[in-house]
Amino acid sequence: MTPPKYVYVKRNPLHPYTYNNPNDLPFIQWKLVKISTAYTMYTSKQIGWERAKRSEYEEWCTKMKKFKEEQNENN
């Protein structure tokens, strides 16, 4: 089995390394990058980047969809 060429990285600029707060949901940043770039991102001085699983990204997308629907209902 070959290692992945691309991986997800994530960060929360409001509260670094915290992803469970529903108020921070729209601010979490995601990137799909080469594994070498991901390594550089989370070992450099760029605070907050860490490797994420694809399932975490998909779960976040689902939560964001619900969040946007609730925002539209409230407006």
Gaussian input, Z-matrix of N, CA and C with variables (Angstrom, degrees):
# hf/3-21g

backbone

0 1
 N
 C     1     B1
 C     2     B2     1     A1
 N     3     B3     2     A2     1     D1
 C     4     B4     3     A3     2     D2
 C     5     B5     4     A4     3     D3
 N     6     B6     5     A5     4     D4
 C     7     B7     6     A6     5     D5
 C     8     B8     7     A7     6     D6
 N     9     B9     8     A8     7     D7
 C    10    B10     9     A9     8     D8
 C    11    B11    10    A10     9     D9
 N    12    B12    11    A11    10    D10
 C    13    B13    12    A12    11    D11
 C    14    B14    13    A13    12    D12
 N    15    B15    14    A14    13    D13
 C    16    B16    15    A15    14    D14
 C    17    B17    16    A16    15    D15
 N    18    B18    17    A17    16    D16
 C    19    B19    18    A18    17    D17
 C    20    B20    19    A19    18    D18
 N    21    B21    20    A20    19    D19
 C    22    B22    21    A21    20    D20
 C    23    B23    22    A22    21    D21
 N    24    B24    23    A23    22    D22
 C    25    B25    24    A24    23    D23
 C    26    B26    25    A25    24    D24
 N    27    B27    26    A26    25    D25
 C    28    B28    27    A27    26    D26
 C    29    B29    28    A28    27    D27
 N    30    B30    29    A29    28    D28
 C    31    B31    30    A30    29    D29
 C    32    B32    31    A31    30    D30
 N    33    B33    32    A32    31    D31
 C    34    B34    33    A33    32    D32
 C    35    B35    34    A34    33    D33
 N    36    B36    35    A35    34    D34
 C    37    B37    36    A36    35    D35
 C    38    B38    37    A37    36    D36
 N    39    B39    38    A38    37    D37
 C    40    B40    39    A39    38    D38
 C    41    B41    40    A40    39    D39
 N    42    B42    41    A41    40    D40
 C    43    B43    42    A42    41    D41
 C    44    B44    43    A43    42    D42
 N    45    B45    44    A44    43    D43
 C    46    B46    45    A45    44    D44
 C    47    B47    46    A46    45    D45
 N    48    B48    47    A47    46    D46
 C    49    B49    48    A48    47    D47
 C    50    B50    49    A49    48    D48
 N    51    B51    50    A50    49    D49
 C    52    B52    51    A51    50    D50
 C    53    B53    52    A52    51    D51
 N    54    B54    53    A53    52    D52
 C    55    B55    54    A54    53    D53
 C    56    B56    55    A55    54    D54
 N    57    B57    56    A56    55    D55
 C    58    B58    57    A57    56    D56
 C    59    B59    58    A58    57    D57
 N    60    B60    59    A59    58    D58
 C    61    B61    60    A60    59    D59
 C    62    B62    61    A61    60    D60
 N    63    B63    62    A62    61    D61
 C    64    B64    63    A63    62    D62
 C    65    B65    64    A64    63    D63
 N    66    B66    65    A65    64    D64
 C    67    B67    66    A66    65    D65
 C    68    B68    67    A67    66    D66
 N    69    B69    68    A68    67    D67
 C    70    B70    69    A69    68    D68
 C    71    B71    70    A70    69    D69
 N    72    B72    71    A71    70    D70
 C    73    B73    72    A72    71    D71
 C    74    B74    73    A73    72    D72
 N    75    B75    74    A74    73    D73
 C    76    B76    75    A75    74    D74
 C    77    B77    76    A76    75    D75
 N    78    B78    77    A77    76    D76
 C    79    B79    78    A78    77    D77
 C    80    B80    79    A79    78    D78
 N    81    B81    80    A80    79    D79
 C    82    B82    81    A81    80    D80
 C    83    B83    82    A82    81    D81
 N    84    B84    83    A83    82    D82
 C    85    B85    84    A84    83    D83
 C    86    B86    85    A85    84    D84
 N    87    B87    86    A86    85    D85
 C    88    B88    87    A87    86    D86
 C    89    B89    88    A88    87    D87
 N    90    B90    89    A89    88    D88
 C    91    B91    90    A90    89    D89
 C    92    B92    91    A91    90    D90
 N    93    B93    92    A92    91    D91
 C    94    B94    93    A93    92    D92
 C    95    B95    94    A94    93    D93
 N    96    B96    95    A95    94    D94
 C    97    B97    96    A96    95    D95
 C    98    B98    97    A97    96    D96
 N    99    B99    98    A98    97    D97
 C   100   B100    99    A99    98    D98
 C   101   B101   100   A100    99    D99
 N   102   B102   101   A101   100   D100
 C   103   B103   102   A102   101   D101
 C   104   B104   103   A103   102   D102
 N   105   B105   104   A104   103   D103
 C   106   B106   105   A105   104   D104
 C   107   B107   106   A106   105   D105
 N   108   B108   107   A107   106   D106
 C   109   B109   108   A108   107   D107
 C   110   B110   109   A109   108   D108
 N   111   B111   110   A110   109   D109
 C   112   B112   111   A111   110   D110
 C   113   B113   112   A112   111   D111
 N   114   B114   113   A113   112   D112
 C   115   B115   114   A114   113   D113
 C   116   B116   115   A115   114   D114
 N   117   B117   116   A116   115   D115
 C   118   B118   117   A117   116   D116
 C   119   B119   118   A118   117   D117
 N   120   B120   119   A119   118   D118
 C   121   B121   120   A120   119   D119
 C   122   B122   121   A121   120   D120
 N   123   B123   122   A122   121   D121
 C   124   B124   123   A123   122   D122
 C   125   B125   124   A124   123   D123
 N   126   B126   125   A125   124   D124
 C   127   B127   126   A126   125   D125
 C   128   B128   127   A127   126   D126
 N   129   B129   128   A128   127   D127
 C   130   B130   129   A129   128   D128
 C   131   B131   130   A130   129   D129
 N   132   B132   131   A131   130   D130
 C   133   B133   132   A132   131   D131
 C   134   B134   133   A133   132   D132
 N   135   B135   134   A134   133   D133
 C   136   B136   135   A135   134   D134
 C   137   B137   136   A136   135   D135
 N   138   B138   137   A137   136   D136
 C   139   B139   138   A138   137   D137
 C   140   B140   139   A139   138   D138
 N   141   B141   140   A140   139   D139
 C   142   B142   141   A141   140   D140
 C   143   B143   142   A142   141   D141
 N   144   B144   143   A143   142   D142
 C   145   B145   144   A144   143   D143
 C   146   B146   145   A145   144   D144
 N   147   B147   146   A146   145   D145
 C   148   B148   147   A147   146   D146
 C   149   B149   148   A148   147   D147
 N   150   B150   149   A149   148   D148
 C   151   B151   150   A150   149   D149
 C   152   B152   151   A151   150   D150
 N   153   B153   152   A152   151   D151
 C   154   B154   153   A153   152   D152
 C   155   B155   154   A154   153   D153
 N   156   B156   155   A155   154   D154
 C   157   B157   156   A156   155   D155
 C   158   B158   157   A157   156   D156
 N   159   B159   158   A158   157   D157
 C   160   B160   159   A159   158   D158
 C   161   B161   160   A160   159   D159
 N   162   B162   161   A161   160   D160
 C   163   B163   162   A162   161   D161
 C   164   B164   163   A163   162   D162
 N   165   B165   164   A164   163   D163
 C   166   B166   165   A165   164   D164
 C   167   B167   166   A166   165   D165
 N   168   B168   167   A167   166   D166
 C   169   B169   168   A168   167   D167
 C   170   B170   169   A169   168   D168
 N   171   B171   170   A170   169   D169
 C   172   B172   171   A171   170   D170
 C   173   B173   172   A172   171   D171
 N   174   B174   173   A173   172   D172
 C   175   B175   174   A174   173   D173
 C   176   B176   175   A175   174   D174
 N   177   B177   176   A176   175   D175
 C   178   B178   177   A177   176   D176
 C   179   B179   178   A178   177   D177
 N   180   B180   179   A179   178   D178
 C   181   B181   180   A180   179   D179
 C   182   B182   181   A181   180   D180
 N   183   B183   182   A182   181   D181
 C   184   B184   183   A183   182   D182
 C   185   B185   184   A184   183   D183
 N   186   B186   185   A185   184   D184
 C   187   B187   186   A186   185   D185
 C   188   B188   187   A187   186   D186
 N   189   B189   188   A188   187   D187
 C   190   B190   189   A189   188   D188
 C   191   B191   190   A190   189   D189
 N   192   B192   191   A191   190   D190
 C   193   B193   192   A192   191   D191
 C   194   B194   193   A193   192   D192
 N   195   B195   194   A194   193   D193
 C   196   B196   195   A195   194   D194
 C   197   B197   196   A196   195   D195
 N   198   B198   197   A197   196   D196
 C   199   B199   198   A198   197   D197
 C   200   B200   199   A199   198   D198
 N   201   B201   200   A200   199   D199
 C   202   B202   201   A201   200   D200
 C   203   B203   202   A202   201   D201
 N   204   B204   203   A203   202   D202
 C   205   B205   204   A204   203   D203
 C   206   B206   205   A205   204   D204
 N   207   B207   206   A206   205   D205
 C   208   B208   207   A207   206   D206
 C   209   B209   208   A208   207   D207
 N   210   B210   209   A209   208   D208
 C   211   B211   210   A210   209   D209
 C   212   B212   211   A211   210   D210
 N   213   B213   212   A212   211   D211
 C   214   B214   213   A213   212   D212
 C   215   B215   214   A214   213   D213
 N   216   B216   215   A215   214   D214
 C   217   B217   216   A216   215   D215
 C   218   B218   217   A217   216   D216
 N   219   B219   218   A218   217   D217
 C   220   B220   219   A219   218   D218
 C   221   B221   220   A220   219   D219
 N   222   B222   221   A221   220   D220
 C   223   B223   222   A222   221   D221
 C   224   B224   223   A223   222   D222

   B1=1.4447
   B2=1.5322
   B3=1.3090
   B4=1.4572
   B5=1.5292
   B6=1.3013
   B7=1.4686
   B8=1.5294
   B9=1.3223
   B10=1.4672
   B11=1.5248
   B12=1.3329
   B13=1.4553
   B14=1.5258
   B15=1.3355
   B16=1.4606
   B17=1.5166
   B18=1.3156
   B19=1.4581
   B20=1.5281
   B21=1.3276
   B22=1.4624
   B23=1.5219
   B24=1.3327
   B25=1.4583
   B26=1.5216
   B27=1.3141
   B28=1.4643
   B29=1.5188
   B30=1.3313
   B31=1.4596
   B32=1.5156
   B33=1.3051
   B34=1.4546
   B35=1.5342
   B36=1.3406
   B37=1.4622
   B38=1.5328
   B39=1.3321
   B40=1.4609
   B41=1.5238
   B42=1.3187
   B43=1.4695
   B44=1.5340
   B45=1.3300
   B46=1.4729
   B47=1.5303
   B48=1.3181
   B49=1.4636
   B50=1.5226
   B51=1.3305
   B52=1.4590
   B53=1.5240
   B54=1.3360
   B55=1.4630
   B56=1.5211
   B57=1.3206
   B58=1.4610
   B59=1.5208
   B60=1.3112
   B61=1.4556
   B62=1.5321
   B63=1.3421
   B64=1.4637
   B65=1.5337
   B66=1.3293
   B67=1.4629
   B68=1.5245
   B69=1.3151
   B70=1.4642
   B71=1.5235
   B72=1.3048
   B73=1.4671
   B74=1.5340
   B75=1.3437
   B76=1.4673
   B77=1.5271
   B78=1.3280
   B79=1.4572
   B80=1.5215
   B81=1.3149
   B82=1.4642
   B83=1.5256
   B84=1.3193
   B85=1.4638
   B86=1.5233
   B87=1.3312
   B88=1.4608
   B89=1.5168
   B90=1.3285
   B91=1.4591
   B92=1.5207
   B93=1.3140
   B94=1.4574
   B95=1.5194
   B96=1.3268
   B97=1.4576
   B98=1.5240
   B99=1.3231
   B100=1.4633
   B101=1.5236
   B102=1.3068
   B103=1.4589
   B104=1.5283
   B105=1.3172
   B106=1.4655
   B107=1.5279
   B108=1.3219
   B109=1.4658
   B110=1.5270
   B111=1.3280
   B112=1.4677
   B113=1.5242
   B114=1.3157
   B115=1.4633
   B116=1.5242
   B117=1.3217
   B118=1.4683
   B119=1.5217
   B120=1.3248
   B121=1.4696
   B122=1.5187
   B123=1.3219
   B124=1.4590
   B125=1.5193
   B126=1.3220
   B127=1.4628
   B128=1.5264
   B129=1.3263
   B130=1.4648
   B131=1.5234
   B132=1.3067
   B133=1.4549
   B134=1.5210
   B135=1.3325
   B136=1.4582
   B137=1.5272
   B138=1.2987
   B139=1.4617
   B140=1.5248
   B141=1.3172
   B142=1.4449
   B143=1.5097
   B144=1.3148
   B145=1.4654
   B146=1.5159
   B147=1.3183
   B148=1.4589
   B149=1.5210
   B150=1.3053
   B151=1.4599
   B152=1.5201
   B153=1.3302
   B154=1.4618
   B155=1.5251
   B156=1.2959
   B157=1.4566
   B158=1.5235
   B159=1.3030
   B160=1.4602
   B161=1.5329
   B162=1.3292
   B163=1.4654
   B164=1.5255
   B165=1.3430
   B166=1.4662
   B167=1.5262
   B168=1.3255
   B169=1.4684
   B170=1.5246
   B171=1.3225
   B172=1.4629
   B173=1.5240
   B174=1.3329
   B175=1.4641
   B176=1.5326
   B177=1.3321
   B178=1.4628
   B179=1.5316
   B180=1.3316
   B181=1.4690
   B182=1.5251
   B183=1.3069
   B184=1.4678
   B185=1.5226
   B186=1.3288
   B187=1.4647
   B188=1.5255
   B189=1.3327
   B190=1.4644
   B191=1.5243
   B192=1.3182
   B193=1.4583
   B194=1.5247
   B195=1.3335
   B196=1.4667
   B197=1.5241
   B198=1.3268
   B199=1.4597
   B200=1.5266
   B201=1.3392
   B202=1.4719
   B203=1.5267
   B204=1.3327
   B205=1.4609
   B206=1.5177
   B207=1.3325
   B208=1.4681
   B209=1.5181
   B210=1.3096
   B211=1.4653
   B212=1.5226
   B213=1.3186
   B214=1.4703
   B215=1.5169
   B216=1.3272
   B217=1.4698
   B218=1.5253
   B219=1.3215
   B220=1.4558
   B221=1.5304
   B222=1.3055
   B223=1.4760
   B224=1.4874
   A1=109.29
   A2=116.05
   A3=119.79
   A4=110.52
   A5=117.03
   A6=119.17
   A7=110.66
   A8=116.84
   A9=118.96
   A10=111.21
   A11=116.26
   A12=120.89
   A13=110.46
   A14=116.19
   A15=121.61
   A16=109.84
   A17=116.25
   A18=122.01
   A19=108.89
   A20=115.39
   A21=120.86
   A22=109.41
   A23=114.90
   A24=121.24
   A25=107.20
   A26=116.08
   A27=120.19
   A28=109.53
   A29=114.56
   A30=119.93
   A31=109.42
   A32=114.58
   A33=122.39
   A34=106.24
   A35=118.38
   A36=119.36
   A37=113.57
   A38=118.09
   A39=120.57
   A40=112.06
   A41=115.90
   A42=122.22
   A43=107.75
   A44=117.38
   A45=119.65
   A46=113.40
   A47=115.13
   A48=124.95
   A49=114.04
   A50=117.64
   A51=122.16
   A52=107.81
   A53=117.20
   A54=120.79
   A55=113.81
   A56=118.68
   A57=120.98
   A58=114.00
   A59=118.32
   A60=121.57
   A61=109.42
   A62=118.74
   A63=120.61
   A64=113.42
   A65=117.71
   A66=120.39
   A67=112.26
   A68=117.18
   A69=122.05
   A70=112.67
   A71=117.42
   A72=122.40
   A73=113.48
   A74=120.31
   A75=118.79
   A76=114.32
   A77=117.63
   A78=120.52
   A79=113.61
   A80=117.71
   A81=120.68
   A82=108.59
   A83=115.11
   A84=121.44
   A85=109.74
   A86=115.14
   A87=121.87
   A88=109.05
   A89=115.90
   A90=121.63
   A91=108.65
   A92=115.19
   A93=121.89
   A94=105.83
   A95=116.62
   A96=121.64
   A97=110.65
   A98=115.43
   A99=119.93
   A100=108.67
   A101=115.35
   A102=119.51
   A103=111.58
   A104=117.72
   A105=120.09
   A106=110.90
   A107=116.56
   A108=120.97
   A109=109.69
   A110=116.78
   A111=120.61
   A112=110.30
   A113=117.35
   A114=120.53
   A115=110.66
   A116=116.16
   A117=120.51
   A118=110.98
   A119=116.94
   A120=120.55
   A121=111.47
   A122=117.84
   A123=116.85
   A124=114.48
   A125=118.38
   A126=119.73
   A127=111.58
   A128=117.33
   A129=120.17
   A130=109.78
   A131=115.72
   A132=120.46
   A133=112.96
   A134=117.80
   A135=120.93
   A136=107.76
   A137=116.44
   A138=121.43
   A139=111.59
   A140=115.77
   A141=120.93
   A142=117.48
   A143=120.26
   A144=119.89
   A145=110.13
   A146=115.75
   A147=120.42
   A148=109.32
   A149=115.29
   A150=120.83
   A151=109.70
   A152=116.14
   A153=121.60
   A154=109.44
   A155=114.93
   A156=120.94
   A157=109.62
   A158=115.86
   A159=120.72
   A160=109.98
   A161=116.96
   A162=120.66
   A163=111.25
   A164=117.56
   A165=120.60
   A166=110.60
   A167=115.20
   A168=119.60
   A169=110.54
   A170=117.52
   A171=121.28
   A172=111.35
   A173=116.85
   A174=121.22
   A175=110.37
   A176=116.59
   A177=121.19
   A178=110.21
   A179=117.24
   A180=121.06
   A181=110.91
   A182=117.05
   A183=121.79
   A184=110.77
   A185=116.36
   A186=120.11
   A187=111.31
   A188=117.09
   A189=120.48
   A190=111.10
   A191=116.86
   A192=120.19
   A193=110.14
   A194=116.63
   A195=120.94
   A196=110.92
   A197=116.11
   A198=121.24
   A199=110.99
   A200=116.21
   A201=120.35
   A202=111.25
   A203=117.32
   A204=120.65
   A205=110.65
   A206=116.77
   A207=120.40
   A208=110.75
   A209=117.50
   A210=120.33
   A211=111.07
   A212=116.71
   A213=120.72
   A214=111.83
   A215=117.10
   A216=120.58
   A217=111.38
   A218=116.16
   A219=120.29
   A220=112.04
   A221=118.22
   A222=120.64
   A223=112.86
   D1=129.96
   D2=-179.08
   D3=-87.33
   D4=147.94
   D5=178.22
   D6=-69.11
   D7=156.84
   D8=-179.19
   D9=-67.45
   D10=146.06
   D11=177.67
   D12=-88.43
   D13=-31.77
   D14=-179.59
   D15=-125.27
   D16=142.77
   D17=178.90
   D18=-137.70
   D19=160.57
   D20=175.49
   D21=-88.91
   D22=142.39
   D23=169.43
   D24=-126.23
   D25=153.39
   D26=-177.47
   D27=-141.82
   D28=158.53
   D29=171.99
   D30=-158.44
   D31=155.07
   D32=176.65
   D33=-116.88
   D34=104.99
   D35=-176.62
   D36=-68.37
   D37=-21.50
   D38=179.48
   D39=-77.28
   D40=-47.18
   D41=-179.28
   D42=-135.29
   D43=90.46
   D44=-175.92
   D45=-52.84
   D46=138.60
   D47=177.38
   D48=66.22
   D49=18.58
   D50=177.39
   D51=-122.56
   D52=123.49
   D53=-174.08
   D54=-127.99
   D55=-1.98
   D56=-174.49
   D57=-95.53
   D58=-5.64
   D59=-179.66
   D60=-78.05
   D61=117.78
   D62=-177.54
   D63=-62.16
   D64=-25.42
   D65=178.87
   D66=-71.07
   D67=-23.53
   D68=-179.80
   D69=-88.37
   D70=-8.10
   D71=-173.45
   D72=-48.78
   D73=-49.19
   D74=-177.94
   D75=-71.07
   D76=-11.74
   D77=-175.85
   D78=-97.52
   D79=-9.26
   D80=-179.84
   D81=-68.77
   D82=131.30
   D83=-177.76
   D84=-104.86
   D85=138.53
   D86=-179.15
   D87=-126.61
   D88=146.01
   D89=173.77
   D90=-144.01
   D91=143.99
   D92=172.07
   D93=-105.46
   D94=111.97
   D95=-172.56
   D96=-131.96
   D97=164.48
   D98=173.87
   D99=-62.10
   D100=150.34
   D101=-176.86
   D102=-61.42
   D103=-33.91
   D104=178.32
   D105=-67.55
   D106=-37.71
   D107=177.22
   D108=-67.25
   D109=-41.43
   D110=178.60
   D111=-60.15
   D112=-42.98
   D113=178.54
   D114=-59.56
   D115=-44.95
   D116=179.18
   D117=-63.69
   D118=-38.73
   D119=-178.05
   D120=-64.69
   D121=-42.14
   D122=-176.47
   D123=-93.74
   D124=-0.40
   D125=171.56
   D126=-107.94
   D127=-8.63
   D128=179.36
   D129=-86.21
   D130=-169.25
   D131=-178.40
   D132=-88.68
   D133=12.14
   D134=174.89
   D135=-77.22
   D136=102.54
   D137=-172.85
   D138=-66.40
   D139=132.71
   D140=168.53
   D141=101.19
   D142=-17.58
   D143=-178.83
   D144=-73.22
   D145=135.08
   D146=173.36
   D147=-148.17
   D148=157.00
   D149=-178.31
   D150=-70.29
   D151=142.86
   D152=-178.96
   D153=-129.81
   D154=158.98
   D155=177.22
   D156=-88.78
   D157=155.10
   D158=177.46
   D159=-61.41
   D160=-37.45
   D161=179.82
   D162=-63.32
   D163=-33.92
   D164=176.65
   D165=-65.88
   D166=-40.49
   D167=178.52
   D168=-64.35
   D169=-44.64
   D170=179.75
   D171=-63.85
   D172=-38.96
   D173=177.18
   D174=-64.17
   D175=-41.50
   D176=178.42
   D177=-63.07
   D178=-41.31
   D179=178.36
   D180=-60.28
   D181=-42.33
   D182=178.21
   D183=-63.18
   D184=-45.28
   D185=179.14
   D186=-64.26
   D187=-38.01
   D188=179.17
   D189=-66.78
   D190=-37.33
   D191=177.70
   D192=-61.82
   D193=-45.68
   D194=177.50
   D195=-63.15
   D196=-41.16
   D197=179.85
   D198=-60.65
   D199=-44.91
   D200=-179.80
   D201=-66.65
   D202=-37.79
   D203=177.47
   D204=-63.34
   D205=-42.21
   D206=178.18
   D207=-65.15
   D208=-37.77
   D209=178.47
   D210=-65.16
   D211=-39.49
   D212=178.62
   D213=-68.03
   D214=-35.67
   D215=178.15
   D216=-68.54
   D217=-34.77
   D218=-178.22
   D219=-77.07
   D220=-20.28
   D221=-179.47
   D222=-91.95

